Amino acid sequence: MNEAIRQVLSDSLPTLKDPRIGFVTVTGVEATTDFEHAKVFVSVLGAEDERERSLAGLEAARGVLQAQIARELRLRRTPVLTFEYDPTVERGVQLTKLIDELAPEGPMPDTADDMAAVVAALRERDRFLVTSHEAPDGDALGSLLATGLALRKLGKDAVMFLGGPAPLPGEYRFLDLPARGLLRERPDDASERVLVAVDCASAERVGAEPGLVDASAFTINVDHHHDNPRFGDVNLVVEEASSTGEVLADVFGELGLAPTPDIAEALYIALVTDTGRFQYANTTPKALRLAAELVEAGADVNRVFQGVYENVQFAKLKLLARALDRAQVLEGGEIVVSHLLRGDFEDVGATEPYSEGIIDVLRSVEGSLVSALIREPPRDGAPARKISLRSSADEVDVSAIARKSGGGGHREASGFSSDLSIEEITEFIVREVAAQVGVARGE
C-alpha cells in the first residue's frame, strides 16, 4: 500500500497549481499500522528556501492529495499525510559531482552509460542546447522537439538548434519548429550550455555542424543506434529501443514528467516514423504500448499521419520518378541500387530533404535483400555523395558496410558519405553485401 500511495502522489504532484511547489520527487511513503497517518518523504531540488516553500505548498495541498488517494485507491479510511524532506537524492547528486571531479581525464567508464547518470545530469544542470543529427528524420526532429519542450516544462533554459545549409524536411512543416524556437544558427552562448544530443549515432553528425561536441563543456548523449560510440560525458544508448523517442519517454518518466499533448505528439512522431508506421522489425510490444499511452496523453494520430505521409510535395514525387527510372536490380535481384544527380534536384525544383524516404520505396522490391540510394547533394562542397542503405534480411548488417566508409546507423538502416564515383560506390556495396551473404550461407 505504501508504494501505491507513492505512485498516486507522484502522478498528482504535476497537477498542483501552487507556485511554491518546485521540482519535487516522492521517494517513499511510510503508513502507520493502523493507517491513521502516513509520512511522505520527498526530495526537492534547489536551495533551502526553495525546499521550505515546496514543503509549505505540499502541506497546503494535503487535503487535495488525500482526496486523490481515496479516489484512486478506493479507500474507506485515508491516512493523514505529513511531508518530510529526504536528502538522499541531493546526496546522490553531490556524490556524482565528487566522482566527476576525482575521475581521471579520458573516456567515461561504462558505469556512466545509464539512465541514472543522464537523469541526474538533466536534474542538476540548468542551461541546455538540444540538437540532433544532420539530414534529420522523424525520430531526430520528434526527439529534439520533445526534449526541448520537456526541459522547458521543468523550468530549464533550453534552446533547440540544428545547423547546416539544408532546409528541414517538408513533411514536418506542420510542427512549425521555427515558431517553437528552433535555431538554424549556433547561438553565441552555445559553449556555455550543456549539449543534449538526441538520435545521433556519431559525434561528427551532431547538430549538422562539425566540432559542436568538442566545443561543449558537457554533453549528454541519448540514442538507440547500436554502433553509437558513447561520445558524451554521460550516455544513454538503448540498442533494443525502437527509437530515440522511446528512450526519451523512459527518461521523462524517471524525471517525473507527465507528457503534455505537444510532448506526446513529438514522441509519437519519433516512434511512428522509426518503426515504419509500426511495420518494421523494431516494432515491439513496448513500442505499441507506448504509442497507446502517447495517444491517451494527447498525440493527434490523424494530424501526424496527414502531416508526414499525406502531404508530399509534387517535386518529391518527380524526384522519386527519376530514382525509380534509374534503379538497377543486381546479384539476381538481391540488391537494388539507384542514384540521384545534383542536376535532378534543380530540374524538378527539389531541395536535399526531398530525397528522404525514396530508399524505402526501393526497399520494397520483391526479393531484394539490400537497397541503396546514392545521391549528390544539391550544393557545392564535400562530401560529393551520400548513400542510404536498407536491409530486408537478417543475413546483412548494413551498418557494418556503412562503418567501413566512416558512416553508421542501424543493422537494417544506415548511411555513409563518399567522394568515390557512383560506379565505385555501387561496386563497393555489391562486394560487401556478397561477402556478408556468403558468410551467412556458409559459402
Secondary structure, 3 states (H helix, E strand, C coil): CHHHHHHHHHHHHHHCCCCCCCCEEEEEEEECCCCCEEEEEEEECCCHHHHHHHHHHHHHCHHHHHHHHHHHHCCCCCCEEEEEECCHHHHHHHHHHHHHHHCCCCCCCHHHCCHHHHHHHHHHCCEEEEECECCCCHHHHHHHHHHHHHHHHCCCEEEEECCCCCCCCHHHHHHCCHHHCEECCCCCCHHHCEEEEECCCCHHHECCCCCCCCCCCCEEEEECCCCCCCCCCEEEECCCCCCHHHHHHHHHHHCCCCCCHHHHHHHHHHHHHHCCCCCCCCCCHHHHHHHHHHHHCCCCHHHHHHHHHCCCCHHHHHHHHHHHHHCEEEHHHCEEEEEECHHHHHHHCCCHHHHCCHHHHHHCCCCCCEEEEEECCCCCCCCCEEEEEEECCCCCCHHHHHHCCCCEECCCEEEEEECCCHHHHHHHHHHHHHHHHHHHCCC
